[in-house]
Amino acid sequence: MRTWLRKRQSAEEGFSLIEVLAAITILSIVSLAMTAFFIQAMSYAKGNQNKTVAVNLARNALFFVEKQSFDVFKNYFEKSGSSIVDPSSCEYDEANNIVISCKDASATADLFNDVPNLWVLLNPSVNGRDYQLTIEYDDKLLAENDKAEGLENYLIPIKVVTREKNANPGSRGSAEVGGYITDEKIR
């Protein structure tokens, strides 16, 4: 009758505490390894996104500059003695949309004032990040081409370099795109 008072025989059913703790430990180690994998994948995807933005900004700037006056850029590169159009050393007046002065040369300020929207193009802000673009004269592009004899009068080889303003120089948020400014006579 009194079945509840009888001693129960121990049965070996279920898991012991040590087995449960070992399973939880193994599961947590595996999940941490998987989490590290997903974190790495996310950072790689974010780096690719930044690289894509930088390439698109450089291509946009290249297309814009290719359509500008050949003579304005040719005069700038010949007279200024500089092979780089860099807005970092210039002061910009947003109220009047003009570049007031540049530390390196007045020719740079004149170029920014002669080419409308060049300052805005070289200092874009995308997704809350500020970028800075530079236009560099790239004489290697003509030197690499064997058929380039006489083309220097009609083509200005340039390279547009995009960098994030506060990023490391070797980060994935930088890009380079090369092209030519062509003379209006052959467009």
C-alpha positions in Angstrom: 0.0 0.0 0.0 2.4 2.6 0.9 4.2 2.7 -2.3 5.6 6.1 -1.8 7.5 5.1 1.2 9.3 2.3 -0.5 12.9 2.9 -1.6 13.2 3.6 -5.2 15.8 1.8 -7.1 18.2 4.1 -8.8 17.8 4.1 -12.5 20.5 5.2 -15.0 18.1 7.3 -17.0 18.8 10.9 -18.3 22.1 12.9 -18.3 24.3 13.5 -15.4 25.3 17.1 -14.4 28.8 16.6 -15.8 27.5 15.5 -19.2 25.2 18.5 -19.4 28.0 20.9 -18.5 30.4 19.3 -21.0 27.7 19.6 -23.7 27.1 23.3 -22.9 30.9 24.0 -22.9 31.4 22.4 -26.3 28.3 24.2 -27.7 29.6 27.6 -26.4 33.0 27.1 -27.9 31.6 26.2 -31.3 29.2 29.1 -31.2 32.0 31.5 -30.3 34.0 30.3 -33.3 31.0 30.8 -35.6 30.4 34.3 -34.1 34.0 35.2 -34.9 33.5 34.0 -38.5 30.4 36.1 -39.0 32.1 39.2 -37.4 35.0 38.7 -39.9 32.6 38.3 -42.8 30.7 41.5 -41.8 33.9 43.6 -41.5 35.0 42.3 -44.9 31.6 43.2 -46.5 31.8 46.7 -44.9 35.3 47.1 -46.3 34.0 46.2 -49.8 31.1 48.6 -49.4 33.5 51.4 -48.5 35.7 50.5 -51.5 32.7 50.5 -53.8 31.7 54.0 -52.6 35.3 55.2 -53.2 35.5 53.7 -56.7 32.1 55.3 -57.6 33.2 58.7 -56.3 36.4 58.5 -58.3 34.6 57.4 -61.5 32.1 60.2 -61.0 34.9 62.8 -60.6 36.7 61.4 -63.7 33.6 61.6 -65.9 33.0 65.2 -64.7 36.6 66.3 -65.3 36.7 64.6 -68.7 33.9 66.9 -69.9 35.6 70.1 -68.7 37.7 72.5 -70.7 40.9 71.0 -72.0 42.7 74.3 -72.0 41.8 75.2 -68.4 43.4 72.0 -67.1 46.3 72.1 -69.5 47.2 75.7 -68.5 46.9 74.7 -64.8 49.3 71.7 -65.1 51.8 73.7 -67.3 51.8 77.1 -65.5 51.4 76.0 -61.8 54.2 73.4 -62.0 52.0 71.2 -59.8 50.9 67.8 -61.0 48.1 67.5 -58.4 44.8 69.3 -57.9 44.4 69.0 -54.1 41.7 70.9 -52.3 43.1 70.1 -48.8 45.2 73.3 -48.7 42.5 75.7 -49.9 39.9 77.8 -48.0 36.4 77.7 -49.4 33.7 80.4 -48.9 30.4 78.5 -48.9 28.3 81.7 -48.9 29.7 82.9 -52.3 30.7 79.5 -53.7 34.3 80.5 -54.3 37.7 79.4 -53.2 39.4 82.3 -51.4 43.0 81.1 -51.3 45.2 78.1 -51.5 48.4 77.7 -49.5 50.4 76.2 -52.3 49.6 78.4 -55.3 47.0 80.9 -56.5 46.7 78.8 -59.7 44.8 76.1 -57.7 42.3 78.7 -56.4 41.9 80.0 -60.0 41.2 76.5 -61.2 38.6 75.9 -58.6 36.9 79.2 -59.5 37.1 78.6 -63.3 35.6 75.1 -63.1 32.1 75.3 -61.6 31.3 72.7 -58.9 34.9 71.3 -58.8 35.3 72.1 -55.1 32.0 70.3 -54.3 33.0 67.3 -56.5 36.4 66.9 -54.8 35.0 67.1 -51.2 31.9 64.8 -51.2 30.1 63.4 -48.2 28.4 60.0 -48.6 26.5 58.2 -45.9 27.9 60.5 -43.2 31.5 60.0 -44.3 33.6 62.8 -45.7 35.9 61.9 -48.7 38.6 63.9 -50.4 39.5 63.4 -54.0 42.6 64.6 -55.8 43.3 64.8 -59.5 46.9 63.9 -60.4 48.6 64.4 -63.7 49.7 60.8 -64.7 52.4 60.9 -67.4 52.8 57.1 -67.1 49.6 56.6 -69.0 51.0 58.2 -72.2 54.4 56.6 -71.7 52.8 53.1 -71.5 51.1 53.6 -74.9 53.4 53.0 -77.9 51.0 54.8 -80.2 50.9 58.0 -78.0 53.2 60.1 -80.2 51.5 63.4 -80.8 48.6 62.7 -78.5 50.0 64.9 -75.7 48.5 67.9 -77.6 45.1 66.3 -77.4 45.0 64.3 -74.2 45.9 65.0 -70.6 46.4 61.8 -68.7 44.9 62.0 -65.2 44.4 59.8 -62.2 41.6 60.5 -59.6 42.5 59.3 -56.1 39.7 59.0 -53.5 40.5 58.8 -49.8 38.3 58.9 -46.7 39.3 62.0 -44.8 40.0 60.4 -41.4 41.0 57.0 -42.6 44.4 55.3 -42.7 46.2 55.6 -46.1 46.1 51.9 -46.7 42.4 51.4 -45.8 39.9 49.9 -48.1 38.1 53.2 -48.3 40.5 54.5 -51.0 40.5 54.0 -54.8 42.3 55.2 -57.9 40.8 55.6 -61.4 42.7 56.7 -64.5 41.6 58.4 -67.6 42.1 61.3 -70.0 40.9 64.8 -70.5 40.4 65.1 -74.2 40.7 68.3 -76.3 37.4 69.6 -77.6 38.7 69.2 -81.2 38.6 65.4 -81.0 35.6 64.9 -78.7 
